[in-house]
Amino acid sequence: HALENRLLSASDALYDWDKMNPPGFQYDNDYIANQNRDGSLYLQDADRAFVDTFSMSFLKEDRARVFEYACLPGNEQLFRSEILQAKLRMLCEGLREAYGVPEAEEIFLWEQYLTEPFA
């Protein structure tokens, strides 16, 4: 969440995040309500829009979970989804912009699952 604060103040890359969610989807904006959510519709492999059900609680949790899982090993399958790939790319672009390294040749840990690395 600390990274998100920096991103939102130093980059506009995340402003269209909601547009990547499935039509009609709304975050719970409530952790207790989220505990009872059946998010299985949005967790199907090819059309997967979220890392897990907790990601559907708040917009900030969705972003945080994408970043968290992008930094962990063994999540190649998760990021094969077009939606999660787009969310990851948006997050990575925002991080590069916010931290002043938009053209760095290095592939950062959280970029390991991008299907098209930055050039």
MARROTOR-5531 format. One line per field, with one value per residue: chain; x, y, z of N, C-alpha, C in turn; residue in one letter. Coordinates in Angstrom, 3 decimals, m for minus. Example, Ala and Ser with C-alpha at 12.3 -4.5 7.8 and 13.67 -1.06 7.14 Angstrom:
ch = A, A .
n.X = 13.190, 12.850 .
n.Y = m5.690, m2.250 .
n.Z = 7.800, 7.080 .
ca.X = 12.300, 13.670 .
ca.Y = m4.500, m1.060 .
ca.Z = 7.800, 7.140 .
c.X = 13.200, 12.900 .
c.Y = m3.300, 0.030 .
c.Z = 7.800, 7.870 .
aa = A, S .
//
This chain:
ch = A, A, A, A, A, A, A, A, A, A, A, A, A, A, A, A, A, A, A, A, A, A, A, A, A, A, A, A, A, A, A, A, A, A, A, A, A, A, A, A, A, A, A, A, A, A, A, A, A, A, A, A, A, A, A, A, A, A, A, A, A, A, A, A, A, A, A, A, A, A, A, A, A, A, A, A, A, A, A, A, A, A, A, A, A, A, A, A, A, A, A, A, A, A, A, A, A, A, A, A, A, A, A, A, A, A, A, A, A, A, A, A, A, A, A, A, A, A, A .
n.X = 0.811, 2.048, 3.592, 1.552, 0.609, 2.753, 2.719, 0.206, 0.608, 2.718, 2.345, 0.056, m0.754, m2.392, m5.022, m7.060, m7.658, m10.041, m11.423, m10.495, m11.738, m14.319, m17.434, m19.970, m18.923, m18.333, m16.376, m16.415, m15.954, m15.850, m14.643, m15.828, m18.210, m16.948, m15.919, m17.967, m18.362, m18.924, m16.681, m16.106, m16.850, m15.210, m12.720, m11.868, m9.597, m8.796, m10.278, m9.735, m9.959, m9.078, m6.723, m7.516, m10.393, m10.241, m9.068, m11.171, m12.311, m11.544, m10.433, m7.776, m6.820, m6.938, m4.955, m2.731, m2.615, m2.091, 0.486, 1.812, 1.569, 2.880, 5.464, 6.115, 7.378, 6.384, 3.922, 3.210, 1.048, m1.164, m0.833, m1.316, m3.760, m5.506, m6.603, m5.376, m2.777, m2.859, m3.438, m1.128, 0.814, 0.020, 0.488, 3.282, 4.213, 3.417, 4.983, 7.567, 7.421, 6.786, 9.042, 11.045, 12.377, 11.697, 12.808, 14.590, 16.759, 16.798, 14.990, 12.633, 11.786, 8.935, 8.144, 8.485, 6.528, 5.476, 4.343, 5.375, 8.277, 9.597, 11.158 .
n.Y = m1.191, 1.155, 1.635, 2.160, 4.655, 6.284, 5.812, 6.882, 9.542, 10.272, 9.391, 8.860, 6.436, 4.472, 5.301, 4.355, 1.822, 0.524, 0.203, m2.101, m4.156, m6.688, m6.041, m4.515, m5.333, m4.660, m3.451, m4.724, m2.953, m3.369, m5.280, m7.304, m7.979, m8.941, m11.374, m13.157, m13.291, m14.812, m15.274, m16.808, m16.653, m14.709, m15.791, m17.673, m19.439, m18.545, m16.192, m14.860, m12.273, m11.367, m11.877, m13.292, m13.851, m11.966, m9.831, m8.575, m6.990, m4.257, m1.606, m0.837, m3.162, m4.949, m3.937, m4.198, m6.982, m7.910, m6.865, m8.165, m10.948, m10.903, m10.639, m13.027, m16.405, m18.912, m18.153, m18.054, m19.130, m17.790, m15.166, m15.453, m14.787, m12.409, m10.110, m9.932, m9.724, m7.254, m5.602, m6.004, m4.966, m2.271, m1.564, m1.989, m0.139, 2.201, 2.073, 2.262, 4.822, 6.418, 6.077, 7.071, 5.558, 4.877, 3.854, 1.909, m0.856, m3.071, m5.894, m5.843, m7.492, m7.690, m7.590, m9.994, m11.692, m10.474, m10.687, m9.371, m7.882, m4.687, m2.536 .
n.Z = 0.000, 0.551, m1.715, m3.523, m2.694, m3.444, m6.194, m6.956, m6.452, m8.063, m10.633, m13.330, m14.148, m12.989, m12.996, m14.679, m13.836, m12.934, m15.317, m16.408, m15.172, m15.190, m16.948, m15.036, m12.610, m9.159, m6.500, m3.148, m1.074, 1.614, 4.118, 5.646, 4.273, 2.018, 2.845, 2.502, m0.180, m3.316, m5.532, m7.688, m10.389, m11.461, m11.312, m13.095, m15.128, m17.976, m18.248, m15.980, m13.657, m11.269, m8.596, m6.344, m4.186, m2.110, m3.386, m4.497, m2.633, m2.122, m4.246, m3.723, m2.545, m4.636, m6.375, m4.660, m4.280, m6.873, m7.214, m5.067, m5.756, m8.171, m7.401, m6.268, m6.592, m9.030, m10.185, m12.861, m14.367, m13.316, m14.264, m16.958, m17.796, m19.716, m18.574, m16.003, m16.894, m18.161, m15.961, m14.463, m16.222, m16.301, m13.642, m13.489, m15.391, m14.128, m11.780, m12.847, m13.960, m11.669, m10.095, m11.633, m13.625, m16.342, m18.720, m18.016, m18.475, m16.949, m15.729, m13.428, m10.324, m9.945, m12.545, m13.702, m14.784, m16.988, m20.283, m22.414, m22.144, m20.977, m23.301 .
ca.X = 0.000, 2.950, 3.927, 0.396, 0.590, 3.761, 2.225, m0.910, 1.052, 3.782, 2.029, m1.382, m0.893, m3.394, m6.336, m8.057, m7.642, m11.417, m11.882, m10.049, m12.598, m15.457, m18.611, m20.888, m18.243, m18.117, m15.668, m17.284, m15.664, m16.198, m13.933, m16.748, m19.040, m16.086, m15.727, m19.083, m18.474, m18.583, m16.007, m15.653, m17.099, m14.093, m11.452, m11.666, m8.262, m8.619, m10.944, m9.468, m9.842, m8.539, m5.829, m8.328, m11.606, m9.857, m8.782, m12.440, m12.826, m11.283, m9.530, m6.404, m6.427, m6.726, m3.621, m1.724, m2.498, m1.391, 1.903, 2.299, 1.701, 3.867, 6.791, 6.297, 7.652, 5.378, 2.622, 3.126, m0.306, m2.055, m0.681, m1.628, m5.039, m5.325, m6.947, m4.306, m1.594, m3.054, m3.293, 0.296, 1.518, m0.314, 1.205, 4.714, 4.438, 3.287, 6.156, 8.708, 7.231, 6.828, 10.394, 11.974, 13.180, 10.823, 13.535, 15.608, 16.845, 16.622, 13.669, 12.443, 11.146, 7.491, 7.909, 8.873, 5.451, 5.016, 4.565, 6.214, 9.095, 9.861, 12.358 .
ca.Y = 0.000, 2.308, 1.872, 2.742, 6.084, 6.915, 5.714, 7.790, 10.933, 10.544, 8.819, 8.712, 5.136, 3.605, 5.923, 3.596, 0.442, 0.006, m0.119, m3.451, m5.130, m7.129, m5.166, m4.734, m5.671, m3.613, m3.875, m4.774, m1.816, m3.833, m6.543, m8.320, m8.429, m9.677, m12.738, m13.988, m13.165, m15.917, m14.637, m17.833, m16.203, m13.859, m16.471, m18.732, m19.274, m17.709, m14.903, m14.447, m10.831, m11.069, m12.879, m14.087, m13.161, m10.808, m8.743, m7.952, m6.220, m2.833, m1.311, m0.851, m4.557, m5.534, m3.514, m4.770, m8.420, m8.087, m6.621, m9.244, m12.200, m10.701, m10.751, m14.388, m17.421, m19.917, m17.587, m17.880, m19.460, m16.724, m13.982, m15.741, m14.121, m11.108, m9.033, m9.790, m9.259, m5.812, m4.958, m6.051, m4.013, m0.929, m1.382, m1.890, 1.159, 3.209, 2.008, 2.814, 6.265, 7.036, 6.010, 7.700, 4.601, 4.351, 3.173, 1.015, m2.146, m4.120, m6.462, m5.863, m8.708, m7.660, m7.653, m11.325, m12.382, m9.733, m11.462, m8.526, m7.021, m3.325, m2.482 .
ca.Z = 0.000, 0.541, m3.122, m4.198, m2.376, m4.311, m7.566, m7.190, m6.387, m9.032, m11.940, m13.571, m14.800, m12.368, m12.955, m15.441, m13.334, m12.909, m16.674, m16.769, m14.500, m16.005, m16.910, m13.923, m11.358, m8.167, m5.299, m1.970, m0.204, 2.953, 4.336, 6.182, 3.146, 1.108, 3.357, 2.032, m1.633, m4.205, m6.653, m8.638, m11.760, m11.888, m11.030, m14.081, m15.709, m19.166, m18.062, m14.601, m13.522, m9.947, m8.025, m5.433, m3.754, m1.312, m4.331, m4.866, m1.503, m2.360, m5.356, m3.209, m2.304, m5.958, m6.803, m3.758, m4.524, m8.148, m6.945, m4.195, m6.498, m9.228, m6.780, m5.752, m7.615, m9.343, m10.554, m14.303, m14.819, m12.868, m15.109, m18.361, m18.057, m20.377, m17.644, m15.007, m17.605, m18.358, m14.654, m14.116, m17.085, m15.832, m12.381, m13.791, m16.046, m13.089, m10.908, m13.585, m14.065, m10.342, m9.532, m12.558, m14.402, m17.397, m19.799, m17.456, m19.164, m15.939, m15.510, m11.989, m9.818, m10.182, m13.986, m14.168, m15.489, m18.160, m21.502, m23.267, m21.271, m21.429, m24.149 .
c.X = 0.861, 3.358, 2.771, 0.311, 1.570, 3.271, 1.143, m0.484, 2.078, 3.501, 0.507, m1.702, m2.040, m4.824, m7.417, m8.149, m9.033, m11.910, m11.463, m10.898, m13.769, m16.645, m19.522, m20.218, m18.141, m17.349, m16.645, m17.157, m16.050, m15.528, m14.863, m17.647, m18.215, m15.873, m16.807, m19.254, m18.140, m17.989, m15.606, m15.846, m15.897, m12.728, m11.180, m10.405, m8.163, m9.191, m10.695, m9.225, m9.191, m7.646, m6.625, m9.543, m11.279, m9.563, m10.035, m13.017, m12.713, m10.351, m8.079, m5.926, m6.178, m5.321, m2.533, m1.524, m1.799, 0.107, 2.504, 2.549, 2.697, 5.282, 7.099, 6.597, 6.445, 4.017, 2.465, 1.710, m1.286, m2.025, m0.803, m2.959, m4.770, m5.594, m5.844, m3.007, m1.684, m2.910, m1.826, 1.081, 1.259, 0.447, 2.699, 5.054, 4.379, 4.487, 7.375, 8.612, 7.411, 8.240, 11.472, 12.870, 12.371, 11.537, 14.640, 15.582, 16.609, 15.175, 13.529, 11.652, 9.665, 7.138, 8.161, 7.791, 4.878, 5.313, 5.422, 7.003, 9.253, 11.137, 12.995 .
c.Y = 1.265, 2.647, 2.547, 4.242, 6.841, 6.939, 6.749, 9.260, 11.273, 10.013, 8.779, 7.354, 4.289, 4.130, 5.136, 2.135, m0.175, m0.435, m1.517, m4.538, m5.512, m6.157, m5.532, m5.069, m4.438, m4.204, m3.856, m3.522, m2.113, m5.195, m7.647, m8.862, m9.284, m11.117, m13.691, m13.957, m14.481, m15.281, m15.588, m17.430, m15.442, m14.509, m17.631, m18.437, m18.278, m16.300, m14.316, m12.941, m10.421, m12.198, m13.845, m13.275, m11.915, m9.597, m7.979, m7.092, m4.716, m2.700, m1.393, m2.275, m5.282, m5.195, m4.167, m6.261, m8.706, m7.912, m7.760, m10.526, m12.095, m10.868, m12.160, m15.371, m18.321, m19.394, m17.328, m18.075, m18.339, m15.532, m14.277, m15.136, m12.752, m9.956, m8.844, m9.338, m7.744, m5.049, m4.910, m5.044, m2.575, m0.608, m1.183, m0.563, 2.285, 3.238, 2.603, 4.337, 6.955, 7.069, 6.471, 6.767, 4.029, 3.565, 2.262, m0.323, m3.310, m4.601, m6.613, m7.098, m8.767, m7.691, m9.049, m12.046, m11.597, m10.555, m10.692, m7.588, m5.614, m3.321, m1.122 .
c.Z = 0.000, m0.891, m3.854, m3.923, m3.260, m5.764, m7.855, m7.149, m7.469, m10.441, m12.103, m14.195, m14.239, m12.440, m13.704, m15.005, m13.397, m14.275, m17.113, m16.115, m15.403, m15.895, m15.738, m12.596, m10.464, m6.992, m4.127, m1.108, 1.240, 3.147, 4.831, 5.082, 2.192, 1.554, 2.850, 0.514, m2.328, m5.459, m7.749, m10.100, m12.318, m11.705, m11.969, m14.880, m16.860, m18.986, m16.670, m14.534, m12.202, m9.470, m7.158, m5.020, m2.941, m2.193, m4.723, m3.749, m1.750, m3.558, m4.885, m2.941, m3.622, m6.444, m5.963, m4.022, m5.857, m7.919, m6.120, m4.981, m7.652, m8.679, m6.285, m6.881, m7.850, m9.764, m12.053, m14.815, m14.488, m13.825, m16.603, m18.768, m18.677, m19.412, m16.611, m15.658, m17.817, m17.048, m14.243, m14.942, m16.626, m14.543, m12.628, m14.470, m15.024, m12.158, m11.596, m13.679, m12.705, m9.748, m10.520, m13.341, m15.577, m18.484, m19.290, m18.187, m18.216, m15.906, m14.000, m11.571, m10.168, m11.667, m14.559, m14.971, m16.669, m19.409, m22.498, m22.354, m21.843, m22.243, m24.054 .
aa = H, A, L, E, N, R, L, L, S, A, S, D, A, L, Y, D, W, D, K, M, N, P, P, G, F, Q, Y, D, N, D, Y, I, A, N, Q, N, R, D, G, S, L, Y, L, Q, D, A, D, R, A, F, V, D, T, F, S, M, S, F, L, K, E, D, R, A, R, V, F, E, Y, A, C, L, P, G, N, E, Q, L, F, R, S, E, I, L, Q, A, K, L, R, M, L, C, E, G, L, R, E, A, Y, G, V, P, E, A, E, E, I, F, L, W, E, Q, Y, L, T, E, P, F, A .
//
